[in-house]
């Protein structure tokens, strides 16, 4: 049996070398990640080491294995009724060939132990694997020998810079009218009350409220209660004419928060219907409110439904009701939009925080049992 070691930048390239020299009869004895080159222990390159073996053949092997030559040759040599041992050998060869075909197509990254642990953590947080690989590779360029905590800190720093890129937590309310849109049940009405109270109490703004959610009596009554407690005026808009009148009435106010109905968000006609009641184009900022407890696939679907509206940022509610936050990172990366606020309870105005890059990075990299308050 002839045995040889091959080193290449990736598994497919290593297998190409094996097939070029040994042909399709080769058997892979082992494979592992090795680091070579570098200077003074730094800047080492990641490679794949493969040990392969082959039995000498009277005919030179061809470099392609899409036609199972060895399998055909064995079939010629065996009797029409192959015995059990021959059948076992044939099945083994078929398994090896299948494994080599699959291995040549794999692009999965194997990282040093510390970063592999970080990867496992982010995968558990439900971050998409291609996003995780991008994050890890961005931190592997110069440093390899790190502890898990050092690798995690580098990842956390990278995530902070990533969230900063999308202006997460950078909220200025440059327009007078602030609209909140989103599906039913995510907490838009309570979030509006928190924003109104914060703007009035902490920022000293003169604030008013408009609601177009006339489909739910409970929503109107809830907002009326908040307006009475906070001593903030409220107008109910049943039509675009009502909405325009309310806008004129509140022209002298610093900020006007507008609550919208969350019904029928899966219906493509919903956004068009919303536009018949609310002016979505002029002198406004619109924030899409989504729940952190929503499945990742549904979050993407919801964003796709509402992205026809000019959106400023996202507001994520119910952060305290989940321990996995990777779907938020996926949403940001996929759509290039930042998060403005995170909410974590029903208390007005306390249970709301700016979605700062450091807070978002902390949610993704620290323990599952976290306090965001």
C-alpha positions in Angstrom: 0.0 0.0 0.0 1.3 3.5 -0.9 0.7 6.2 1.7 1.3 9.9 1.3 0.6 13.2 3.1 -0.9 16.2 1.3 -1.2 19.8 2.6 -3.5 22.3 0.9 -5.4 25.5 1.8 -8.8 23.7 1.8 -10.2 20.2 1.8 -11.3 20.3 -1.9 -7.8 21.3 -3.0 -6.3 18.6 -0.9 -8.6 16.0 -2.4 -7.8 17.3 -5.9 -4.1 16.5 -5.1 -5.0 13.0 -3.9 -7.1 12.2 -6.9 -4.5 13.6 -9.3 -1.8 11.2 -8.0 -3.7 8.3 -6.6 -6.9 8.4 -8.6 -10.3 7.3 -7.5 -9.0 4.2 -5.7 -7.5 6.3 -2.9 -8.6 5.9 0.7 -8.5 8.9 3.1 -6.8 7.7 6.3 -7.0 11.0 8.3 -7.5 14.8 7.9 -6.9 17.7 10.2 -6.3 21.5 10.3 -2.7 22.6 10.5 -1.0 26.0 10.6 2.1 26.6 8.6 4.6 29.4 7.8 4.4 32.6 9.7 7.0 34.8 11.4 7.9 34.4 15.1 4.8 32.3 15.7 2.5 34.9 14.1 0.7 35.2 10.8 0.4 31.4 10.4 -1.7 30.2 7.5 -4.5 27.7 8.0 -4.2 24.5 5.9 -5.7 21.1 5.7 -3.5 18.0 6.1 -4.8 14.8 4.5 -3.2 11.4 4.7 -4.2 9.1 1.8 -3.4 5.6 0.7 -3.8 3.4 -2.3 -3.1 -0.1 -3.4 -0.9 -0.4 -6.5 -3.0 -0.9 -9.6 -1.8 -2.3 -13.0 -3.6 0.5 -14.8 -2.9 4.2 -13.9 -5.8 5.8 -12.2 -7.7 8.7 -13.8 -8.0 12.0 -12.0 -11.8 12.0 -12.2 -14.1 10.0 -10.0 -17.5 10.9 -11.4 -17.4 7.5 -13.1 -16.8 4.8 -10.4 -14.0 2.9 -12.3 -12.9 0.8 -9.4 -16.4 -0.3 -8.8 -16.8 -1.3 -12.4 -13.5 -3.3 -12.4 -14.5 -5.1 -9.3 -17.9 -6.0 -10.8 -16.1 -7.5 -13.8 -13.8 -9.6 -11.6 -16.6 -11.1 -9.4 -18.8 -13.9 -10.3 -22.4 -13.3 -11.4 -23.3 -14.3 -7.8 -20.8 -12.3 -5.7 -20.0 -13.8 -2.3 -20.6 -11.9 0.9 -17.0 -10.7 1.3 -16.9 -9.3 -2.2 -20.2 -7.5 -1.6 -18.9 -5.9 1.6 -15.7 -4.6 -0.2 -17.9 -3.2 -3.0 -20.1 -1.4 -0.5 -17.1 0.0 1.3 -15.7 1.4 -1.9 -19.0 3.0 -2.7 -19.1 4.6 0.7 -15.5 5.9 0.3 -16.4 7.4 -3.1 -19.5 9.1 -1.8 -17.6 10.5 1.2 -14.9 11.9 -1.1 -17.5 13.5 -3.3 -19.2 15.1 -0.3 -15.9 16.2 1.3 -14.8 18.0 -1.9 -17.9 20.1 -1.8 -17.8 21.1 1.9 -16.9 24.7 2.7 -17.5 24.4 6.5 -14.7 26.2 8.4 -12.8 24.5 11.2 -11.4 27.1 13.6 -8.9 27.0 16.4 -10.4 25.7 19.6 -11.1 29.1 21.2 -12.9 30.5 18.2 -14.7 27.2 17.5 -16.2 27.6 21.0 -17.2 31.2 20.2 -18.8 29.9 16.9 -20.7 27.2 18.9 -22.0 29.9 21.2 -23.2 32.2 18.4 -24.8 29.2 16.6 -26.7 28.5 19.9 -27.8 32.1 19.8 -29.4 31.3 16.4 -27.0 33.5 14.4 -26.9 32.2 10.8 -23.8 30.1 10.2 -22.5 32.1 7.3 -22.8 35.3 9.4 -20.9 33.5 12.3 -18.1 32.4 9.9 -17.8 35.9 8.6 -17.4 37.2 12.1 -14.9 34.6 13.2 -12.8 35.0 10.0 -12.6 38.7 10.5 -10.9 38.1 13.9 -8.5 35.4 12.7 -6.3 37.4 10.5 -3.4 37.9 12.9 -4.1 36.1 16.1 -4.5 32.3 16.5 -3.3 31.4 20.0 -6.1 32.9 22.2 -8.1 31.7 25.2 -11.8 31.4 24.9 -12.4 34.6 26.8 -10.0 36.5 24.7 -11.6 35.2 21.5 -15.0 36.1 22.9 -13.9 39.6 23.8 -12.5 40.1 20.2 -15.8 38.9 18.9 -17.8 41.2 21.2 -15.6 44.2 20.0 -16.2 43.3 16.4 -20.0 43.0 17.0 -20.0 46.5 18.6 -18.4 48.0 15.5 -20.8 46.1 13.3 -23.9 47.5 15.2 -22.3 50.9 15.2 -22.1 50.7 11.4 -25.9 50.3 11.2 -26.4 53.3 13.7 -28.0 51.1 16.4 -29.2 53.1 19.3 -28.5 56.4 17.5 -32.0 58.0 17.8 -32.5 61.8 17.4 -36.1 62.1 16.2 -35.3 64.7 13.6 -39.0 64.8 12.4 -42.0 66.0 14.4 -44.3 63.0 13.6 -43.0 59.6 14.8 -45.0 56.6 13.4 -44.9 53.1 14.9 -46.0 50.2 12.6 -45.9 46.5 13.0 -48.0 43.3 13.5 -50.6 42.9 16.3 -49.4 41.8 19.7 -45.9 43.1 19.6 -46.6 46.0 22.0 -46.8 49.1 19.8 -49.2 50.9 22.1 -47.2 50.4 25.3 -44.0 51.3 23.4 -45.6 54.6 22.2 -46.5 55.4 25.8 -42.9 54.7 26.9 -41.5 56.9 24.2 -43.9 59.7 24.9 -43.2 59.6 28.7 -39.4 59.5 28.1 -39.5 62.4 25.7 -41.7 64.4 28.0 -40.0 63.6 31.4 -36.4 63.1 30.5 -36.0 65.3 27.4 -38.5 68.0 28.3 -40.4 67.8 25.0 -43.9 68.9 24.4 -45.6 65.7 23.3 -49.0 64.6 21.7 -50.5 61.3 20.6 -52.5 60.2 17.5 -54.0 56.7 17.1 -55.3 55.2 13.9 -55.8 51.8 15.5 -59.6 52.1 15.4 -60.1 48.4 14.9 -59.4 47.5 18.5 -61.4 49.3 21.2 -59.0 48.0 23.8 -56.1 49.8 22.1 -57.9 53.1 22.1 -58.8 52.8 25.7 -55.2 51.8 26.6 -53.8 54.9 24.9 -56.5 57.1 26.5 -55.4 55.8 29.9 -51.8 56.6 29.2 -52.6 60.1 27.8 -54.6 60.9 31.0 -51.9 59.6 33.3 -49.2 61.6 31.4 -51.5 64.6 30.7 -50.8 64.3 27.0 -53.4 65.2 24.4 -54.7 62.3 22.2 -56.5 62.4 18.8 -58.3 59.4 17.2 -58.1 59.3 13.4 -60.6 57.2 11.6 -59.7 58.5 8.1 -57.0 60.4 6.3 -59.0 63.6 6.8 -59.0 63.0 10.6 -55.3 62.3 10.6 -54.5 65.5 8.7 -56.7 67.5 11.1 -54.8 66.0 14.0 -51.5 66.9 12.4 -52.6 70.5 12.0 -53.8 70.6 15.6 -50.5 69.4 16.9 -48.2 71.6 14.7 -46.9 73.5 17.7 -45.8 70.3 19.6 -42.2 69.1 19.6 -43.1 65.4 19.0 -46.3 63.6 17.9 -46.3 59.8 18.3 -48.7 58.0 16.0 -50.0 54.5 16.8 -51.2 52.4 13.8 -53.3 49.2 13.5 -51.4 46.0 13.3 -54.1 43.9 11.6 -53.6 41.8 8.5 -49.9 42.2 8.2 -49.6 39.2 6.0 -52.0 40.7 3.5 -50.1 42.8 0.8 -53.0 45.2 0.8 -52.4 46.1 4.4 -49.6 48.7 3.7 -51.7 50.3 1.0 -54.7 50.5 3.4 -52.4 52.0 6.0 -51.4 54.7 3.6 -55.0 55.7 3.1 -55.2 56.7 6.8 -51.6 57.8 7.6 -49.3 60.0 5.6 -46.2 57.8 5.3 -44.1 60.1 3.2 -44.0 63.6 4.5 -42.4 65.1 7.6 -42.3 61.7 9.5 -40.0 59.0 10.8 -41.4 55.5 10.8 -40.2 52.7 13.2 -41.1 49.0 12.7 -41.9 47.3 16.0 -41.1 43.6 16.2 -41.0 41.1 19.0 -37.8 39.3 20.0 -39.9 36.2 20.7 -40.8 35.9 17.0 -39.2 33.1 15.0 -36.3 34.1 12.8 -38.0 33.1 9.6 -41.1 35.1 10.6 -39.1 38.2 11.5 -37.7 38.2 7.9 -41.2 37.8 6.5 -42.5 40.6 8.6 -39.7 42.9 7.6 -40.3 42.1 3.9 -44.0 43.0 4.4 -43.3 46.4 5.9 -40.2 47.4 3.9 -42.3 49.1 1.3 -42.7 51.8 3.9 -39.7 54.1 4.4 -38.4 52.8 7.7 -36.0 54.6 9.9 -35.1 51.8 12.3 -36.5 48.9 14.3 -37.8 48.7 17.8 -37.5 45.3 19.4 -39.9 44.4 22.2 -40.1 41.5 24.8 -36.3 41.2 25.1 -36.9 39.8 28.6 -39.0 36.9 27.2 -36.2 35.1 25.3 -32.6 34.1 25.7 -31.6 34.0 22.1 -30.9 37.1 20.1 -29.2 35.9 16.9 -32.2 36.5 14.8 -31.8 40.3 15.4 -28.3 40.2 14.0 -29.4 38.2 11.0 -32.2 40.8 10.4 -29.8 43.7 10.6 -27.2 42.1 8.3 -29.7 40.9 5.8 -31.6 44.3 5.5 -29.0 46.9 6.4 -31.2 48.5 9.1 -30.4 49.4 12.7 -32.3 48.9 16.0 -33.3 52.1 17.9 -34.8 50.7 21.1 -35.2 47.5 23.1 -38.1 47.1 25.5 -38.2 44.6 28.3 -41.4 44.9 30.3 -44.7 46.7 30.8 -43.6 49.5 33.1 -44.0 53.0 31.6 -41.6 54.7 31.0 -38.9 52.5 32.7 -38.8 49.3 30.6 -37.2 50.7 27.5 -33.5 51.2 26.6 -31.5 52.6 23.7 -30.3 49.6 21.6 -26.6 50.7 21.9 -24.0 48.6 20.1 -22.5 47.6 23.4 -25.8 46.4 24.8 -26.6 44.4 21.6 -23.1 42.9 21.6 -23.5 42.0 25.3 -26.8 40.2 24.6 -25.1 38.0 21.9 -21.9 37.2 23.7 -22.6 36.9 27.4 -24.5 34.3 29.4 -28.1 33.4 28.5 -29.4 34.7 31.9 -29.0 38.4 31.3 -30.6 41.5 32.8 -31.2 44.2 30.2 -32.9 46.6 32.6 
